[in-house]
Amino acid sequence: MTTDTPARLLQLLSLLQTPREWPGGELAERLRVSRRTVRRDIDRLRELGYPVQATKGADGGYRLVAGKAMPPLVLDDEEAVAIAVGLRAGAGHAVAGVDEASVRALAKLEQVLPSRLRHRVSTLQAATTPLTSGDGASIAPETLTVMASAVAGHERLRFAYRDKEGGETRRLTEPHRLVSTGRRWYLVAYDLDRADWRTFRVDRVSEPFATGVRFAPRELPAGDAAEYLRRSINRRQETYEFTVGFAAPAGQVATRVPAWLGEPEDDGKGGCVLRGTSGDPVEWLAVRLAMAGFEFTVRGPGELAECVRELGGRLSRAGRGEGGRGEGEGEREERRAEEPDSGSAQP
């Protein structure tokens, strides 16, 4: 019989967090207590905010249902390792869709993982080969988790930083937000030594250390962190403006393209227009627009429209099984001459 009430409640909660209904008799047998004790424990869980639903019947059943708030989860070893490996793999390689909230979740999970499980997570990740963008911009997950914790706790962050020429400096910052562009992670922070806002590529950061000194958050000089990052990147790189029309409402398109590319605007005809400035290669932007999953038309610049046409032709030939045949420059020029001068593409 389980006499330790807190331990028994955790065991009961672990059982209820599986997606099934548990008869009262089965719970009593699993916990080696009476049904009356099970009912009292269920009442205690409800007092703690866990929405446990009871069903009527001869045996009576219990199950955990969705409530108004997210209560703490109880994970077994295998579940904890699986989640940590997944979060670390995504966060460490700037996978699109894995944002700061995921990194904060990883930071919380790794903080409470027993050492034996941390070793398993590290071993599993070391044994896998992730699919990356190919630019070598992988990041140690520990770097992201330290940064995410400092952002969430409004705690000053110290780190070493390597610039694009390879020079290294030490930085003391007030971290504001982590931003993922889908290819890289960036830290938007206030640099105390330079008394100004800065953006830092996280793959160039090493030895991050949360100092324990708290700070009152400052207001960004323009927009949110994603908008500030976009402007910062554009100031540092040779950029170009682009305009793309989508055959879908702005609300739908906004959920499928990075916010820092721009904000789609409805065109009054059931579609929308996306205007923005980019410093990325036109090849990357063409692929990113196609990945949105909507028909679109490139209205400018001409280099982007040409890239979209070539990408569309390449994918079309690959779909017909002709991708490995190759095409000489003369054949490409002849094909271009026969094609209409349009930036349309149907991903």
Summary of the structure (lengths in Angstrom):
residues: 347
radius of gyration: 26.4
end to end distance: 62.1
largest distance: 84.8
contacts: 957
relative contact order: 0.07
helix: 42%
strand: 22%
